[in-house]
């Protein structure tokens, strides 16, 4: 399969005030495996900033409206 030059960054959701739940590491790696098997170039991103509530998805209000 020939790719189109794109790259997908997989960023598991971080805890926030919303109703979303973080997937298990096993689920994330399985999703990565499925994408790669389908010819999609992807990377599971390294988490940074969650200990200070500054990770991806956390830099928003803690109030659910």
BANUSE-946713 format. One record per atom (N, C-alpha, C, O): residue number from 0; residue in three letters; chain; atom name; x, y, z. Coordinates in Angstrom, 1 decimal, decimal comma. Example, Ala and Ser with C-alpha at 12.3 -4.5 7.8 and 13.67 -1.06 7.14 Angstrom:
@k:0 r:ALA c:A a:N east:13,2 north:-5,7 up:7,8;
@k:0 r:ALA c:A a:CA east:12,3 north:-4,5 up:7,8;
@k:0 r:ALA c:A a:C east:13,2 north:-3,3 up:7,8;
@k:0 r:ALA c:A a:O east:14,2 north:-3,3 up:8,5;
@k:1 r:SER c:A a:N east:12,8 north:-2,2 up:7,1;
@k:1 r:SER c:A a:CA east:13,7 north:-1,1 up:7,1;
@k:1 r:SER c:A a:C east:12,9 north:0,0 up:7,9;
@k:1 r:SER c:A a:O east:13,4 north:1,1 up:8,0;
END
This chain:
@k:0 r:UNK c:A a:N east:0,8 north:-1,2 up:0,0;
@k:0 r:UNK c:A a:CA east:0,0 north:0,0 up:0,0;
@k:0 r:UNK c:A a:C east:0,9 north:1,2 up:0,0;
@k:0 r:UNK c:A a:O east:1,8 north:1,3 up:0,8;
@k:1 r:UNK c:A a:N east:0,6 north:2,2 up:-0,9;
@k:1 r:UNK c:A a:CA east:1,4 north:3,4 up:-1,0;
@k:1 r:UNK c:A a:C east:0,7 north:4,5 up:-0,1;
@k:1 r:UNK c:A a:O east:-0,5 north:4,7 up:-0,3;
@k:2 r:UNK c:A a:N east:1,5 north:5,1 up:0,7;
@k:2 r:UNK c:A a:CA east:1,0 north:6,2 up:1,6;
@k:2 r:UNK c:A a:C east:0,8 north:7,5 up:0,9;
@k:2 r:UNK c:A a:O east:1,2 north:7,6 up:-0,3;
@k:3 r:UNK c:A a:N east:0,3 north:8,4 up:1,6;
@k:3 r:UNK c:A a:CA east:0,0 north:9,8 up:1,0;
@k:3 r:UNK c:A a:C east:0,9 north:10,8 up:1,7;
@k:3 r:UNK c:A a:O east:0,7 north:12,0 up:1,5;
@k:4 r:UNK c:A a:N east:1,9 north:10,4 up:2,5;
@k:4 r:UNK c:A a:CA east:2,8 north:11,3 up:3,1;
@k:4 r:UNK c:A a:C east:2,4 north:11,9 up:4,4;
@k:4 r:UNK c:A a:O east:3,0 north:12,7 up:5,0;
@k:5 r:UNK c:A a:N east:1,2 north:11,5 up:4,9;
@k:5 r:UNK c:A a:CA east:0,7 north:12,0 up:6,2;
@k:5 r:UNK c:A a:C east:1,3 north:11,2 up:7,3;
@k:5 r:UNK c:A a:O east:1,8 north:10,1 up:7,2;
@k:6 r:UNK c:A a:N east:1,1 north:11,8 up:8,5;
@k:6 r:UNK c:A a:CA east:1,6 north:11,2 up:9,8;
@k:6 r:UNK c:A a:C east:0,6 north:11,5 up:10,8;
@k:6 r:UNK c:A a:O east:0,1 north:12,7 up:11,0;
@k:7 r:UNK c:A a:N east:0,1 north:10,5 up:11,6;
@k:7 r:UNK c:A a:CA east:-0,9 north:10,7 up:12,6;
@k:7 r:UNK c:A a:C east:-0,2 north:10,6 up:14,0;
@k:7 r:UNK c:A a:O east:0,5 north:9,6 up:14,3;
@k:8 r:UNK c:A a:N east:-0,4 north:11,6 up:14,8;
@k:8 r:UNK c:A a:CA east:0,1 north:11,6 up:16,2;
@k:8 r:UNK c:A a:C east:-1,1 north:11,1 up:17,0;
@k:8 r:UNK c:A a:O east:-2,1 north:11,7 up:17,1;
@k:9 r:UNK c:A a:N east:-0,8 north:10,1 up:17,8;
@k:9 r:UNK c:A a:CA east:-1,8 north:9,5 up:18,7;
@k:9 r:UNK c:A a:C east:-1,5 north:10,1 up:20,1;
@k:9 r:UNK c:A a:O east:-0,5 north:9,9 up:20,7;
@k:10 r:UNK c:A a:N east:-2,5 north:10,9 up:20,6;
@k:10 r:UNK c:A a:CA east:-2,4 north:11,5 up:21,9;
@k:10 r:UNK c:A a:C east:-3,5 north:11,1 up:22,8;
@k:10 r:UNK c:A a:O east:-4,6 north:11,6 up:22,6;
@k:11 r:UNK c:A a:N east:-3,3 north:10,2 up:23,7;
@k:11 r:UNK c:A a:CA east:-4,4 north:9,8 up:24,6;
@k:11 r:UNK c:A a:C east:-4,9 north:11,0 up:25,4;
@k:11 r:UNK c:A a:O east:-4,1 north:11,8 up:25,9;
@k:12 r:UNK c:A a:N east:-6,2 north:11,0 up:25,6;
@k:12 r:UNK c:A a:CA east:-6,8 north:12,2 up:26,3;
@k:12 r:UNK c:A a:C east:-6,3 north:12,2 up:27,7;
@k:12 r:UNK c:A a:O east:-6,1 north:11,1 up:28,3;
@k:13 r:UNK c:A a:N east:-6,1 north:13,3 up:28,3;
@k:13 r:UNK c:A a:CA east:-5,7 north:13,5 up:29,6;
@k:13 r:UNK c:A a:C east:-6,9 north:13,8 up:30,5;
@k:13 r:UNK c:A a:O east:-7,9 north:14,3 up:30,0;
@k:14 r:UNK c:A a:N east:-6,8 north:13,5 up:31,8;
@k:14 r:UNK c:A a:CA east:-7,9 north:13,8 up:32,7;
@k:14 r:UNK c:A a:C east:-8,3 north:15,3 up:32,7;
@k:14 r:UNK c:A a:O east:-7,4 north:16,2 up:32,8;
@k:15 r:UNK c:A a:N east:-9,6 north:15,6 up:32,5;
@k:15 r:UNK c:A a:CA east:-10,1 north:16,9 up:32,6;
@k:15 r:UNK c:A a:C east:-11,4 north:16,9 up:33,3;
@k:15 r:UNK c:A a:O east:-11,8 north:15,9 up:33,8;
@k:16 r:UNK c:A a:N east:-12,1 north:18,1 up:33,3;
@k:16 r:UNK c:A a:CA east:-13,4 north:18,2 up:34,0;
@k:16 r:UNK c:A a:C east:-14,5 north:17,6 up:33,1;
@k:16 r:UNK c:A a:O east:-15,6 north:17,5 up:33,6;
@k:17 r:UNK c:A a:N east:-14,2 north:17,2 up:31,9;
@k:17 r:UNK c:A a:CA east:-15,2 north:16,7 up:31,0;
@k:17 r:UNK c:A a:C east:-15,6 north:15,2 up:31,3;
@k:17 r:UNK c:A a:O east:-15,1 north:14,6 up:32,3;
@k:18 r:UNK c:A a:N east:-16,4 north:14,6 up:30,4;
@k:18 r:UNK c:A a:CA east:-16,9 north:13,3 up:30,6;
@k:18 r:UNK c:A a:C east:-16,1 north:12,2 up:29,9;
@k:18 r:UNK c:A a:O east:-16,4 north:11,0 up:29,9;
@k:19 r:UNK c:A a:N east:-15,0 north:12,6 up:29,3;
@k:19 r:UNK c:A a:CA east:-14,1 north:11,7 up:28,5;
@k:19 r:UNK c:A a:C east:-13,3 north:10,9 up:29,5;
@k:19 r:UNK c:A a:O east:-12,8 north:11,4 up:30,5;
@k:20 r:UNK c:A a:N east:-13,0 north:9,6 up:29,1;
@k:20 r:UNK c:A a:CA east:-12,1 north:8,8 up:29,9;
@k:20 r:UNK c:A a:C east:-10,9 north:8,4 up:29,1;
@k:20 r:UNK c:A a:O east:-11,0 north:8,1 up:27,9;
@k:21 r:UNK c:A a:N east:-9,7 north:8,3 up:29,7;
@k:21 r:UNK c:A a:CA east:-8,5 north:8,0 up:29,0;
@k:21 r:UNK c:A a:C east:-8,5 north:6,5 up:28,7;
@k:21 r:UNK c:A a:O east:-8,9 north:5,7 up:29,5;
@k:22 r:UNK c:A a:N east:-8,1 north:6,1 up:27,5;
@k:22 r:UNK c:A a:CA east:-8,0 north:4,7 up:27,1;
@k:22 r:UNK c:A a:C east:-6,9 north:4,0 up:27,8;
@k:22 r:UNK c:A a:O east:-5,9 north:4,7 up:28,2;
@k:23 r:UNK c:A a:N east:-7,0 north:2,7 up:27,9;
@k:23 r:UNK c:A a:CA east:-5,8 north:2,0 up:28,5;
@k:23 r:UNK c:A a:C east:-4,7 north:2,0 up:27,6;
@k:23 r:UNK c:A a:O east:-4,8 north:2,2 up:26,4;
@k:24 r:UNK c:A a:N east:-3,5 north:1,8 up:28,1;
@k:24 r:UNK c:A a:CA east:-2,3 north:1,7 up:27,3;
@k:24 r:UNK c:A a:C east:-2,4 north:0,6 up:26,3;
@k:24 r:UNK c:A a:O east:-2,0 north:0,7 up:25,1;
@k:25 r:UNK c:A a:N east:-3,0 north:-0,5 up:26,7;
@k:25 r:UNK c:A a:CA east:-3,2 north:-1,6 up:25,8;
@k:25 r:UNK c:A a:C east:-4,1 north:-1,2 up:24,6;
@k:25 r:UNK c:A a:O east:-3,8 north:-1,6 up:23,5;
@k:26 r:UNK c:A a:N east:-5,1 north:-0,5 up:24,8;
@k:26 r:UNK c:A a:CA east:-6,0 north:0,0 up:23,8;
@k:26 r:UNK c:A a:C east:-5,3 north:0,9 up:22,8;
@k:26 r:UNK c:A a:O east:-5,5 north:0,8 up:21,6;
@k:27 r:UNK c:A a:N east:-4,5 north:1,8 up:23,4;
@k:27 r:UNK c:A a:CA east:-3,7 north:2,8 up:22,5;
@k:27 r:UNK c:A a:C east:-2,8 north:2,0 up:21,6;
@k:27 r:UNK c:A a:O east:-2,7 north:2,3 up:20,4;
@k:28 r:UNK c:A a:N east:-2,1 north:1,0 up:22,2;
@k:28 r:UNK c:A a:CA east:-1,1 north:0,3 up:21,4;
@k:28 r:UNK c:A a:C east:-1,8 north:-0,6 up:20,3;
@k:28 r:UNK c:A a:O east:-1,2 north:-0,8 up:19,3;
@k:29 r:UNK c:A a:N east:-2,9 north:-1,1 up:20,7;
@k:29 r:UNK c:A a:CA east:-3,7 north:-1,9 up:19,7;
@k:29 r:UNK c:A a:C east:-4,2 north:-1,0 up:18,5;
@k:29 r:UNK c:A a:O east:-4,1 north:-1,4 up:17,4;
@k:30 r:UNK c:A a:N east:-4,6 north:0,2 up:18,8;
@k:30 r:UNK c:A a:CA east:-5,0 north:1,1 up:17,8;
@k:30 r:UNK c:A a:C east:-3,9 north:1,5 up:16,9;
@k:30 r:UNK c:A a:O east:-4,0 north:1,6 up:15,7;
@k:31 r:UNK c:A a:N east:-2,7 north:1,7 up:17,5;
@k:31 r:UNK c:A a:CA east:-1,5 north:2,0 up:16,8;
@k:31 r:UNK c:A a:C east:-1,2 north:0,8 up:15,8;
@k:31 r:UNK c:A a:O east:-0,8 north:1,0 up:14,7;
@k:32 r:UNK c:A a:N east:-1,3 north:-0,4 up:16,3;
@k:32 r:UNK c:A a:CA east:-1,0 north:-1,6 up:15,6;
@k:32 r:UNK c:A a:C east:-1,9 north:-1,7 up:14,4;
@k:32 r:UNK c:A a:O east:-1,5 north:-2,0 up:13,2;
@k:33 r:UNK c:A a:N east:-3,2 north:-1,4 up:14,6;
@k:33 r:UNK c:A a:CA east:-4,2 north:-1,5 up:13,5;
@k:33 r:UNK c:A a:C east:-3,9 north:-0,4 up:12,4;
@k:33 r:UNK c:A a:O east:-3,9 north:-0,7 up:11,2;
@k:34 r:UNK c:A a:N east:-3,5 north:0,8 up:12,9;
@k:34 r:UNK c:A a:CA east:-3,2 north:1,8 up:11,9;
@k:34 r:UNK c:A a:C east:-2,0 north:1,5 up:11,1;
@k:34 r:UNK c:A a:O east:-2,0 north:1,6 up:9,9;
@k:35 r:UNK c:A a:N east:-0,9 north:1,0 up:11,8;
@k:35 r:UNK c:A a:CA east:0,3 north:0,6 up:11,1;
@k:35 r:UNK c:A a:C east:0,1 north:-0,5 up:10,1;
@k:35 r:UNK c:A a:O east:0,6 north:-0,5 up:9,0;
@k:36 r:UNK c:A a:N east:-0,7 north:-1,5 up:10,5;
@k:36 r:UNK c:A a:CA east:-1,0 north:-2,6 up:9,6;
@k:36 r:UNK c:A a:C east:-1,7 north:-2,2 up:8,4;
@k:36 r:UNK c:A a:O east:-1,7 north:-2,8 up:7,3;
@k:37 r:UNK c:A a:N east:-2,5 north:-1,1 up:8,5;
@k:37 r:UNK c:A a:CA east:-3,2 north:-0,5 up:7,4;
@k:37 r:UNK c:A a:C east:-2,4 north:0,5 up:6,6;
@k:37 r:UNK c:A a:O east:-2,9 north:1,1 up:5,6;
@k:38 r:UNK c:A a:N east:-1,1 north:0,6 up:6,9;
@k:38 r:UNK c:A a:CA east:-0,3 north:1,5 up:6,1;
@k:38 r:UNK c:A a:C east:-0,2 north:2,9 up:6,6;
@k:38 r:UNK c:A a:O east:0,3 north:3,8 up:5,9;
@k:39 r:UNK c:A a:N east:-0,8 north:3,2 up:7,8;
@k:39 r:UNK c:A a:CA east:-0,8 north:4,6 up:8,3;
@k:39 r:UNK c:A a:C east:0,4 north:4,8 up:9,1;
@k:39 r:UNK c:A a:O east:0,7 north:4,1 up:10,1;
@k:40 r:UNK c:A a:N east:1,2 north:5,8 up:8,8;
@k:40 r:UNK c:A a:CA east:2,4 north:6,2 up:9,6;
@k:40 r:UNK c:A a:C east:1,9 north:6,9 up:10,8;
@k:40 r:UNK c:A a:O east:1,2 north:7,9 up:10,7;
@k:41 r:UNK c:A a:N east:2,3 north:6,4 up:12,0;
@k:41 r:UNK c:A a:CA east:1,8 north:7,1 up:13,2;
@k:41 r:UNK c:A a:C east:2,8 north:6,9 up:14,4;
@k:41 r:UNK c:A a:O east:3,7 north:6,1 up:14,4;
@k:42 r:UNK c:A a:N east:2,6 north:7,8 up:15,4;
@k:42 r:UNK c:A a:CA east:3,4 north:7,8 up:16,6;
@k:42 r:UNK c:A a:C east:2,5 north:8,0 up:17,8;
@k:42 r:UNK c:A a:O east:1,6 north:8,9 up:17,8;
@k:43 r:UNK c:A a:N east:2,7 north:7,2 up:18,9;
@k:43 r:UNK c:A a:CA east:2,1 north:7,5 up:20,1;
@k:43 r:UNK c:A a:C east:2,9 north:8,5 up:20,8;
@k:43 r:UNK c:A a:O east:4,1 north:8,3 up:21,1;
@k:44 r:UNK c:A a:N east:2,3 north:9,7 up:21,1;
@k:44 r:UNK c:A a:CA east:3,1 north:10,8 up:21,7;
@k:44 r:UNK c:A a:C east:3,4 north:10,5 up:23,2;
@k:44 r:UNK c:A a:O east:2,7 north:9,9 up:23,9;
@k:45 r:UNK c:A a:N east:4,6 north:11,0 up:23,6;
@k:45 r:UNK c:A a:CA east:5,0 north:10,9 up:25,0;
@k:45 r:UNK c:A a:C east:4,2 north:12,0 up:25,8;
@k:45 r:UNK c:A a:O east:4,1 north:13,1 up:25,4;
@k:46 r:UNK c:A a:N east:3,8 north:11,6 up:26,9;
@k:46 r:UNK c:A a:CA east:3,0 north:12,5 up:27,8;
@k:46 r:UNK c:A a:C east:3,9 north:13,5 up:28,5;
@k:46 r:UNK c:A a:O east:5,0 north:13,1 up:29,1;
@k:47 r:UNK c:A a:N east:3,5 north:14,7 up:28,5;
@k:47 r:UNK c:A a:CA east:4,3 north:15,7 up:29,3;
@k:47 r:UNK c:A a:C east:3,3 north:16,7 up:29,9;
@k:47 r:UNK c:A a:O east:2,3 north:17,1 up:29,2;
@k:48 r:UNK c:A a:N east:3,5 north:17,1 up:31,1;
@k:48 r:UNK c:A a:CA east:2,7 north:18,2 up:31,7;
@k:48 r:UNK c:A a:C east:1,5 north:17,8 up:32,5;
@k:48 r:UNK c:A a:O east:0,9 north:18,6 up:33,1;
@k:49 r:UNK c:A a:N east:1,2 north:16,5 up:32,5;
@k:49 r:UNK c:A a:CA east:0,0 north:16,1 up:33,3;
@k:49 r:UNK c:A a:C east:0,1 north:16,3 up:34,8;
@k:49 r:UNK c:A a:O east:-0,9 north:16,5 up:35,4;
@k:50 r:UNK c:A a:N east:1,3 north:16,2 up:35,3;
@k:50 r:UNK c:A a:CA east:1,5 north:16,4 up:36,7;
@k:50 r:UNK c:A a:C east:1,2 north:17,9 up:37,2;
@k:50 r:UNK c:A a:O east:1,0 north:18,1 up:38,4;
@k:51 r:UNK c:A a:N east:1,2 north:18,8 up:36,2;
@k:51 r:UNK c:A a:CA east:0,9 north:20,2 up:36,6;
@k:51 r:UNK c:A a:C east:-0,4 north:20,7 up:35,9;
@k:51 r:UNK c:A a:O east:-0,6 north:21,9 up:35,7;
@k:52 r:UNK c:A a:N east:-1,2 north:19,7 up:35,4;
@k:52 r:UNK c:A a:CA east:-2,5 north:20,0 up:34,7;
@k:52 r:UNK c:A a:C east:-2,2 north:20,9 up:33,5;
@k:52 r:UNK c:A a:O east:-3,0 north:21,7 up:33,1;
@k:53 r:UNK c:A a:N east:-1,1 north:20,6 up:32,8;
@k:53 r:UNK c:A a:CA east:-0,8 north:21,4 up:31,6;
@k:53 r:UNK c:A a:C east:-0,6 north:20,5 up:30,3;
@k:53 r:UNK c:A a:O east:-0,1 north:21,0 up:29,3;
@k:54 r:UNK c:A a:N east:-1,1 north:19,3 up:30,4;
@k:54 r:UNK c:A a:CA east:-0,9 north:18,4 up:29,3;
@k:54 r:UNK c:A a:C east:-2,0 north:18,7 up:28,3;
@k:54 r:UNK c:A a:O east:-2,9 north:19,5 up:28,5;
@k:55 r:UNK c:A a:N east:-1,9 north:18,1 up:27,1;
@k:55 r:UNK c:A a:CA east:-2,8 north:18,3 up:26,0;
@k:55 r:UNK c:A a:C east:-4,3 north:18,0 up:26,5;
@k:55 r:UNK c:A a:O east:-4,6 north:17,0 up:27,0;
@k:56 r:UNK c:A a:N east:-5,1 north:19,0 up:26,3;
@k:56 r:UNK c:A a:CA east:-6,5 north:18,9 up:26,8;
@k:56 r:UNK c:A a:C east:-6,8 north:19,4 up:28,2;
@k:56 r:UNK c:A a:O east:-7,9 north:19,6 up:28,6;
@k:57 r:UNK c:A a:N east:-5,7 north:19,7 up:28,9;
@k:57 r:UNK c:A a:CA east:-5,9 north:20,1 up:30,3;
@k:57 r:UNK c:A a:C east:-5,8 north:21,7 up:30,5;
@k:57 r:UNK c:A a:O east:-6,2 north:22,2 up:31,5;
@k:58 r:UNK c:A a:N east:-5,4 north:22,3 up:29,4;
@k:58 r:UNK c:A a:CA east:-5,2 north:23,8 up:29,5;
@k:58 r:UNK c:A a:C east:-6,6 north:24,5 up:29,1;
@k:58 r:UNK c:A a:O east:-6,6 north:25,3 up:28,2;
@k:59 r:UNK c:A a:N east:-7,6 north:24,1 up:29,8;
@k:59 r:UNK c:A a:CA east:-8,9 north:24,7 up:29,6;
@k:59 r:UNK c:A a:C east:-9,6 north:24,7 up:31,0;
@k:59 r:UNK c:A a:O east:-9,0 north:24,3 up:32,0;
@k:60 r:UNK c:A a:N east:-10,7 north:25,2 up:31,1;
@k:60 r:UNK c:A a:CA east:-11,4 north:25,4 up:32,4;
@k:60 r:UNK c:A a:C east:-11,6 north:24,1 up:33,1;
@k:60 r:UNK c:A a:O east:-11,9 north:23,1 up:32,4;
@k:61 r:UNK c:A a:N east:-11,6 north:24,1 up:34,4;
@k:61 r:UNK c:A a:CA east:-12,0 north:22,9 up:35,1;
@k:61 r:UNK c:A a:C east:-13,5 north:22,9 up:35,5;
@k:61 r:UNK c:A a:O east:-13,9 north:22,0 up:36,2;
@k:62 r:UNK c:A a:N east:-14,2 north:23,8 up:34,9;
@k:62 r:UNK c:A a:CA east:-15,6 north:24,0 up:35,2;
@k:62 r:UNK c:A a:C east:-16,4 north:23,4 up:34,1;
@k:62 r:UNK c:A a:O east:-16,2 north:23,9 up:32,9;
@k:63 r:UNK c:A a:N east:-17,3 north:22,5 up:34,3;
@k:63 r:UNK c:A a:CA east:-18,2 north:21,9 up:33,3;
@k:63 r:UNK c:A a:C east:-19,4 north:22,7 up:33,3;
@k:63 r:UNK c:A a:O east:-20,1 north:22,8 up:34,3;
@k:64 r:UNK c:A a:N east:-19,8 north:23,3 up:32,1;
@k:64 r:UNK c:A a:CA east:-21,0 north:24,1 up:32,0;
@k:64 r:UNK c:A a:C east:-22,1 north:23,3 up:31,4;
@k:64 r:UNK c:A a:O east:-23,2 north:23,8 up:31,3;
END
